Amino acid sequence: MTRSDAQTLLNDLTKSQSLLRHMRSVELVMEAYARKFGENEEEWAIAGLLHDADYEAWPDQHPHIITEKLRGLGEEKIAHAIAAHYTKWNVPYTNLMDKALLACDELTGFIIACCQVRPDGIGSLEPRSVIKKLKDRSFAAKVERDEVYKGAEILGVDLTEHIQFIINVLRQNREELGI
């Protein structure tokens, strides 16, 4: 599957601009992590781009619709990573891409939420501010903090360094993402 094929699939399934921005931001972070780890950048980016593609239309069946579509296209590895991007689904993490998608999803969304309450957006955001906001359960209350912490643990990265990595990627793309 190419990035263009993935974008076509995404456009057929998702219309919400905020959800599209979330998936694009996770795509960018996943692509950067693939580069860092010496993995397949396009494959990792596609996993990030499509991880919530079925959520808007079929929230009760998420992620089964998108994973079935991907499996039908022969994209088992991407489908598996998407099937595993939430710990409570109890899907085993069989490779680094699975672990990275879990570690990047909730935290990337949370960091963008942090940007939205700052006068300069992501401009001067630092990990300590994100960590402070993580402790405030009333801020971005729908973000599951356990997923953030467990994701970093499963990926085997220091949380502060992980947050900084994501901030750096998002900062490089701040104009496109509107942050």
C-alpha positions in Angstrom: 0.0 0.0 0.0 1.3 3.4 -0.9 0.7 6.6 1.0 -1.6 7.8 -1.8 -3.7 4.5 -1.5 -3.9 5.1 2.3 -5.0 8.7 1.8 -7.8 7.6 -0.6 -9.0 5.0 1.9 -8.9 7.5 4.7 -10.9 10.1 2.6 -13.6 7.5 2.0 -14.0 6.8 5.7 -13.3 10.0 7.6 -14.7 13.6 7.2 -14.0 15.1 10.6 -11.3 17.7 10.3 -10.1 17.3 13.9 -9.9 13.5 13.5 -8.1 13.9 10.2 -5.6 16.3 11.9 -5.1 13.8 14.7 -4.3 11.0 12.3 -2.0 13.2 10.3 -0.1 14.2 13.4 0.3 10.6 14.5 1.4 9.8 10.9 4.2 12.4 11.1 5.3 11.1 14.5 5.3 7.5 13.4 7.3 8.4 10.3 9.9 10.2 12.4 10.2 7.2 14.8 10.6 4.8 11.8 13.4 7.0 10.6 15.0 7.0 14.1 14.7 3.3 14.5 15.8 2.5 10.9 12.4 1.0 10.0 10.1 1.3 6.9 9.0 5.0 7.0 6.1 4.6 4.6 4.7 1.6 6.4 4.9 3.3 9.8 3.4 6.5 8.4 0.5 4.6 6.9 -0.2 2.9 10.3 -0.3 6.3 11.9 -2.5 7.8 9.2 -5.1 5.0 9.2 -5.1 4.0 12.9 -8.5 5.8 13.6 -9.9 5.8 10.1 -13.1 3.8 11.0 -13.7 5.6 14.3 -16.0 8.4 13.0 -18.4 6.1 11.1 -18.2 3.0 13.3 -17.0 4.0 16.8 -18.5 0.8 18.3 -16.7 -1.4 15.8 -13.4 0.5 15.9 -10.7 -0.7 14.8 -12.3 -3.8 13.2 -13.5 -2.1 10.0 -10.2 -0.6 9.1 -8.2 -3.7 10.1 -10.4 -5.9 8.0 -10.0 -3.6 5.0 -6.3 -3.6 5.4 -6.1 -7.4 5.8 -8.2 -7.7 2.6 -5.5 -5.6 0.9 -2.7 -7.8 2.2 -1.5 -5.3 4.8 -1.4 -7.6 7.8 1.5 -5.8 9.6 -0.3 -2.4 9.5 -3.6 -4.0 10.4 -2.0 -5.7 13.4 -0.4 -2.5 14.6 -3.8 -0.7 14.4 -5.5 -3.6 16.2 -3.0 -3.2 19.0 -3.0 0.5 19.5 -5.1 0.3 22.7 -3.9 -1.9 25.6 -7.4 -2.9 26.7 -7.9 -4.7 23.4 -5.3 -7.2 24.6 -3.7 -7.6 21.2 0.0 -8.7 21.6 2.7 -6.3 20.6 4.8 -8.4 18.1 7.1 -5.7 16.7 8.4 -2.2 17.2 5.7 -0.6 15.0 3.0 -2.1 17.2 4.6 -0.6 20.2 5.3 2.8 18.6 1.7 3.3 17.5 0.5 2.6 21.0 3.0 5.0 22.5 2.3 7.8 20.0 -1.5 7.8 19.7 -2.8 9.2 23.0 0.3 11.2 23.8 0.3 13.0 20.4 -3.3 14.0 20.8 -2.6 15.1 24.4 0.3 17.3 23.3 -1.8 18.9 20.7 -4.4 19.7 23.4 -1.6 21.3 25.4 -0.8 23.5 22.4 -4.3 24.7 22.1 -4.3 26.4 25.5 -1.0 28.1 25.0 -0.7 31.6 23.5 2.2 30.5 21.3 0.9 27.0 20.6 3.8 24.6 20.3 6.3 27.4 20.1 7.7 27.1 23.6 6.1 23.9 24.8 8.4 21.8 27.0 8.0 18.2 28.3 7.7 19.5 31.9 4.5 21.4 30.9 3.1 18.3 29.3 3.9 16.2 32.3 2.3 18.8 34.6 -0.9 18.7 32.5 -0.9 14.9 32.5 -1.3 15.1 36.3 -4.3 17.5 36.0 -7.1 14.9 35.4 -9.5 17.7 34.5 -7.4 18.8 31.5 -8.2 16.8 28.3 -10.2 14.5 30.6 -10.9 12.0 27.9 -7.2 11.2 27.4 -6.4 8.0 29.1 -3.3 8.7 31.1 -2.7 5.0 31.7 -2.3 4.5 27.9 0.3 7.3 27.8 2.4 5.8 30.5 1.9 2.2 29.4 2.7 3.2 25.8 6.1 4.7 26.8 6.9 1.7 28.9 6.0 -0.8 26.2 8.1 1.1 23.6 10.9 1.2 26.1 11.5 4.9 26.0 11.9 7.5 28.8 8.6 9.5 29.0 10.3 12.9 29.0 12.4 12.0 26.0 9.4 10.6 24.2 7.4 13.8 24.8 10.3 15.9 23.6 10.6 13.7 20.4 6.9 14.2 19.7 7.1 18.0 20.4 10.0 18.3 18.0 8.1 16.5 15.2 5.0 18.5 15.7 6.9 21.8 16.0 8.5 21.1 12.5 5.0 20.7 11.1 3.2 23.4 13.2 1.9 25.4 10.2 0.3 22.4 8.5 -1.2 21.2 11.8 -2.3 24.6 12.9 -0.6 24.4 16.3 
